[in-house]
């Protein structure tokens, strides 16, 4: 009987609420709230699975902000911190050499970095700037990833990725198995412990090399970052709290607005239970939006907040699935307001116009609270 009345809210709300008002049942509203929580949890999982957040090692540009800590930079001459010419943070790592055909910069004693397929980082990002006082480009450029010792390493050619002399350029390299890296002395992708940049020329010249913004990265969901068990607990708690607050606020606003219009809806706890049944609509429109959001393109979110806004604006904001799913979520609130008008009409036997007005005012107050206060 309870289940039938709950479903009747969707296709025959007047009849359903007549029965609910005659015999309010807390068991029925609990079923509704469990359905709403389940639908909202599903929405959160789908929404989070479509967003990949940039995960860096190290964080905060640490490797190119200091010469040691606990990593160690070295070069053909001594490495230095350049606080005048840099791209990220407050400085870059620099080296210069007079009358030479090569220059290199090397960082050792970094934490063991795992670059093994899906379990580890899959990209290496860096900014590079070189200078040759004769203006000649390097004849070769190589990058090594050390594994445990300097005799065990992966190596790749970066000659064609280098910018012009005196200009900064950034590069992203794919790392890990099957990415075209040469190897020497059995290095391990799960144990990368150092990095070396080497540029070579055919003729001697005064050379300089700067490295900045050096880090490994991958893109993971917030669920992967937190761990599945932690993510489930967090989502369950936040969704339950959000649904509960929404229920209390909506019932409370209706109660107060009705009083302002001279209508006493009755005992608060009874009104609270009756209005709760209207939230079955929330479960329905939330599930519809969830299904639509499964077709969203993957959104990759950089660490920088301004770039996150740009990525969202370019990838999701113009997307029809995002627009439709979001519109349904907002339109669903109007559905709740319409069901609430039915409840007020049946509780007080007032005109449909007055009941609709009370519900519309309550909806407006609820809308303002959500937009400006996030409630």
C-alpha positions in Angstrom: 0.0 0.0 0.0 2.8 2.4 0.9 4.7 1.7 -2.3 1.6 2.3 -4.4 0.9 5.6 -2.8 4.5 6.7 -3.2 4.4 5.9 -6.9 1.0 7.6 -7.3 2.7 10.9 -6.4 4.2 10.7 -9.9 1.2 10.0 -12.0 -1.8 11.1 -9.8 -0.4 13.5 -7.2 -3.8 14.8 -6.0 -5.1 11.4 -5.2 -1.8 10.4 -3.7 -1.6 13.4 -1.4 -5.2 13.0 -0.3 -4.3 9.6 1.0 -1.0 10.7 2.5 -2.7 13.7 4.3 -5.4 11.4 5.8 -2.8 9.0 7.1 0.8 10.4 7.2 3.3 7.6 7.2 6.9 8.2 8.3 7.8 4.8 6.7 6.7 6.1 3.3 8.8 9.2 3.5 11.8 7.2 4.6 11.5 5.1 1.5 11.3 8.3 -0.6 14.4 9.7 1.0 16.4 6.5 0.5 15.5 6.6 -3.2 16.5 10.3 -3.4 19.8 9.6 -1.6 20.5 6.6 -3.9 19.8 8.6 -7.0 22.0 11.5 -5.8 24.8 9.2 -4.9 24.6 7.7 -8.5 24.7 11.2 -9.9 27.8 12.1 -7.8 29.6 9.0 -8.9 28.9 9.6 -12.6 29.7 13.3 -12.3 33.1 12.6 -10.6 34.0 9.8 -13.0 33.7 12.2 -15.9 36.3 14.6 -14.3 40.0 13.9 -14.3 42.2 16.1 -12.0 45.8 16.7 -12.7 48.0 14.9 -10.1 51.6 16.1 -10.0 54.9 14.8 -8.5 56.2 16.9 -6.9 53.5 19.5 -5.9 54.1 23.2 -6.0 57.0 23.2 -8.5 59.3 22.0 -5.7 62.1 20.6 -7.9 62.9 23.9 -9.7 62.4 26.2 -6.7 65.4 25.0 -4.7 68.7 23.4 -5.5 68.4 20.9 -2.7 65.5 19.7 -0.6 66.1 16.7 -0.6 66.9 16.5 -4.3 70.2 17.7 -5.6 70.9 19.6 -8.9 74.3 19.4 -10.6 75.8 20.5 -13.9 78.9 20.7 -16.0 79.5 23.8 -14.0 77.6 24.5 -10.7 73.8 24.7 -11.0 72.2 27.9 -9.7 68.7 29.2 -8.9 67.7 31.9 -11.4 65.1 34.2 -9.9 65.1 36.6 -12.9 64.2 34.3 -15.8 61.5 31.6 -15.0 58.0 30.5 -16.0 56.6 28.9 -12.8 56.9 29.7 -9.2 59.7 32.0 -8.1 62.7 30.8 -10.1 64.3 28.2 -12.5 67.3 26.0 -12.3 70.2 27.4 -14.4 73.6 26.5 -15.7 76.1 28.2 -18.0 79.4 27.2 -19.5 82.1 29.1 -21.5 83.5 27.8 -24.8 82.0 24.3 -24.7 80.1 22.0 -27.1 77.7 20.7 -24.5 75.8 21.6 -21.4 73.7 19.5 -19.0 71.6 19.8 -15.9 70.8 16.8 -13.7 68.6 16.3 -10.7 69.1 13.3 -8.4 67.7 11.9 -5.1 64.1 12.6 -6.0 61.6 10.3 -4.4 61.1 7.1 -6.3 58.5 7.9 -9.0 56.3 5.2 -10.3 55.6 5.6 -14.1 54.3 2.1 -14.6 51.2 2.1 -16.9 47.9 2.7 -15.1 49.3 2.6 -11.6 51.7 5.5 -12.0 52.4 8.8 -13.7 52.2 8.8 -17.5 53.6 12.2 -18.4 56.7 14.3 -17.8 56.2 18.1 -18.1 58.9 20.8 -18.2 59.9 24.2 -19.4 63.3 24.6 -21.1 65.3 27.6 -22.3 68.7 27.4 -23.8 71.1 30.0 -25.2 74.1 29.8 -27.6 75.9 33.1 -28.0 76.5 32.2 -31.7 72.8 31.5 -32.2 73.4 28.0 -33.4 70.7 25.4 -32.5 71.8 22.2 -30.7 72.7 19.2 -33.0 71.2 16.9 -30.4 69.2 17.0 -27.2 68.6 14.0 -24.9 66.7 13.4 -21.7 67.5 10.6 -19.3 65.4 9.2 -16.6 67.6 7.4 -14.0 66.4 4.3 -12.2 68.3 3.7 -9.0 71.7 4.7 -10.3 73.1 6.8 -13.1 74.1 3.6 -15.0 70.5 2.5 -15.3 68.3 4.8 -17.3 65.7 5.4 -19.9 66.6 7.8 -22.7 64.7 9.8 -25.4 65.6 12.4 -28.0 64.2 15.9 -27.5 66.1 17.7 -30.3 63.0 18.5 -32.3 61.1 19.6 -29.2 63.5 22.4 -28.3 62.5 26.1 -28.7 64.6 28.7 -30.3 67.7 30.2 -28.6 66.7 32.5 -25.7 63.0 31.5 -25.7 61.1 29.4 -23.3 59.2 26.3 -24.5 57.2 23.7 -22.7 57.1 20.0 -23.5 55.1 17.1 -22.4 56.6 13.6 -22.8 54.7 10.3 -22.4 56.5 8.1 -20.0 56.1 4.4 -19.2 56.3 1.1 -21.0 55.8 1.1 -24.8 56.3 4.9 -25.2 59.4 4.6 -27.3 62.1 5.2 -24.7 65.5 3.5 -25.2 66.9 1.7 -22.1 70.2 1.0 -20.6 71.1 -1.6 -17.9 67.6 -2.7 -17.0 65.9 0.4 -15.6 62.5 0.1 -13.8 59.6 2.3 -14.7 58.4 1.9 -11.1 61.6 3.4 -9.7 62.6 6.7 -11.4 65.0 8.5 -9.2 66.6 11.2 -11.3 66.4 13.3 -14.5 69.1 14.6 -16.8 68.9 17.1 -19.7 71.8 17.3 -22.2 72.3 19.6 -25.2 75.2 19.1 -27.7 76.5 21.4 -30.5 79.0 20.8 -33.2 81.0 24.0 -32.5 82.1 25.5 -29.2 80.3 28.5 -27.8 79.1 30.1 -24.6 76.1 28.1 -23.5 73.3 28.4 -21.0 70.5 26.1 -20.0 67.4 26.8 -17.8 64.8 24.2 -16.6 61.6 25.1 -14.9 58.2 23.6 -14.0 59.6 20.1 -13.9 57.1 17.4 -12.7 55.6 14.1 -13.5 51.8 14.0 -13.8 48.7 11.9 -14.5 45.0 12.6 -14.5 42.8 10.8 -12.0 39.3 11.1 -10.6 38.6 12.5 -7.2 37.4 9.0 -6.3 40.7 7.4 -7.2 42.6 10.2 -5.3 40.7 9.6 -2.1 40.3 5.8 -2.5 37.1 4.0 -3.2 36.1 3.3 0.4 36.8 6.9 1.6 35.0 8.3 -1.5 31.9 6.2 -0.8 31.8 7.3 2.8 32.3 10.9 1.9 29.7 11.0 -0.9 27.2 9.1 1.3 27.7 11.6 4.2 27.6 14.7 2.0 24.6 13.5 0.0 22.6 12.5 3.1 23.4 15.8 4.7 22.5 17.8 1.6 19.2 15.9 1.0 18.3 16.3 4.7 19.0 20.0 4.7 17.0 20.5 1.4 14.0 18.6 3.0 14.1 20.7 6.2 14.6 24.0 4.4 11.8 23.4 1.8 9.3 22.3 4.4 10.3 25.1 6.7 10.1 27.8 4.0 6.6 26.5 3.0 5.5 26.5 6.6 6.7 30.1 7.2 5.5 31.5 3.8 2.0 29.9 4.4 1.8 31.7 7.8 2.7 35.0 6.1 -0.3 34.4 3.7 -2.5 33.7 6.7 -2.6 29.9 6.3 -1.7 27.6 9.2 -0.6 24.3 7.7 -0.9 22.4 11.0 1.6 20.6 13.1 5.2 21.0 11.8 6.1 17.3 12.1 3.0 16.3 10.1 3.7 18.8 7.3 7.4 17.7 7.4 6.4 14.1 6.6 3.8 15.0 4.0 6.1 17.4 2.1 8.8 14.7 2.2 6.8 12.5 -0.2 7.1 15.2 -2.9 10.8 14.5 -3.0 10.1 11.4 -5.0 10.2 13.7 -8.0 13.8 14.5 -7.0 14.8 10.8 -7.3 13.2 10.7 -10.8 14.7 13.8 -12.3 18.1 13.1 -10.6 18.2 9.7 -12.3 17.3 11.2 -15.6 20.2 13.7 -15.3 22.5 10.9 -14.2 21.8 9.0 -17.4 22.4 12.1 -19.5 25.6 12.9 -17.7 27.0 9.5 -18.6 27.5 10.9 -22.2 29.6 13.8 -21.0 33.1 14.1 -22.5 36.0 13.6 -20.1 36.9 16.9 -18.4 40.6 17.2 -17.6 41.2 19.7 -14.8 44.6 21.3 -14.4 45.9 22.3 -10.9 45.6 26.0 -11.6 42.1 27.3 -10.7 41.9 29.7 -13.6 42.8 26.9 -16.1 40.1 24.8 -14.5 37.5 27.4 -15.2 38.8 27.7 -18.8 38.7 23.9 -19.2 35.1 23.7 -17.9 34.0 26.6 -20.2 35.5 24.9 -23.2 34.6 21.3 -22.6 31.3 21.1 -20.6 29.6 24.4 -20.7 28.8 24.3 -24.5 28.0 20.6 -24.3 24.4 19.6 -25.0 24.4 16.8 -22.5 25.7 19.1 -19.7 23.1 21.8 -20.6 20.2 19.3 -20.7 21.2 17.5 -17.5 21.7 20.7 -15.6 18.4 22.2 -17.0 16.5 19.0 -15.8 18.0 19.4 -12.3 16.8 23.0 -12.1 13.4 22.2 -13.7 13.0 19.4 -11.2 12.8 22.0 -8.4 9.8 23.5 -10.2 8.2 20.0 -10.1 8.7 20.0 -6.3 7.1 23.4 -6.0 4.1 22.2 -8.1 3.6 19.2 -5.8 3.9 21.4 -2.8 1.2 23.6 -4.1 -1.0 20.5 -4.3 -0.2 19.7 -0.7 -1.1 23.3 0.5 -4.3 23.2 -1.5 -5.4 19.9 0.0 -4.3 20.8 3.5 -6.2 24.1 3.7 -8.8 23.7 1.0 -7.9 27.1 -0.5 -7.9 28.2 -4.1 -5.4 26.7 -6.5 -4.2 30.3 -7.2 -3.4 31.0 -3.6 -1.8 27.6 -3.1 0.3 28.2 -6.3 1.3 31.7 -5.1 2.5 30.4 -1.7 4.5 27.6 -3.3 6.0 30.1 -5.9 7.1 32.5 -3.2 8.6 29.6 -1.2 10.4 28.4 -4.4 11.8 32.0 -4.9 13.2 32.0 -1.3 14.7 28.6 -1.8 16.2 29.7 -5.1 17.9 32.7 -3.5 19.2 30.6 -0.6 20.8 28.2 -3.0 22.3 30.8 -5.4 23.7 33.2 -2.8 24.3 31.0 0.2 24.8 27.5 -1.3 22.1 26.0 0.9 
